[in-house]
Amino acid sequence: MAKRRSKDPLAWGIILIVVGIILLLVNIDVDVWDTVARLWPLILIVWGLWKLYFGIKEKMEEETPEQG
């Protein structure tokens, strides 16, 4: 369970950065929502790759016996 908590600050940090970038782009009159509407499948692909990478990494760490 401790491993799961170590990822939470990273996820929240990424969420805050993305929200901040969106708000900044809205303030400088960039049409963010039109771009998001066209590229939302790319967001799903990146999210899937992210989950796949960390899932494989976690599985490899569980299978590798720790040496100490």
C-alpha positions, 0 to 999 in steps of 0.5 A, spaced: 500 500 500 505 504 501 507 504 493 501 506 491 501 512 496 508 514 493 505 515 486 499 520 488 503 526 489 506 525 482 499 524 479 496 530 483 502 534 481 501 532 474 494 534 474 495 541 477 500 542 472 495 541 466 490 545 469 494 551 470 497 550 463 489 550 461 487 556 465 494 560 462 492 558 455 485 560 456 487 567 459 491 568 453 486 567 448 488 560 446 482 556 444 484 550 448 477 546 448 477 546 441 484 543 441 482 538 446 476 536 442 480 534 437 485 531 440 482 527 446 483 520 443 491 522 444 489 523 451 486 516 452 492 513 448 497 517 453 494 515 459 493 508 457 501 507 455 502 511 462 498 505 466 501 500 461 508 502 463 507 503 470 503 496 471 509 492 467 514 496 472 510 494 478 510 487 476 517 486 474 519 489 481 514 484 484 517 478 481 525 480 482 527 478 489 530 484 493 537 483 494 540 486 501 
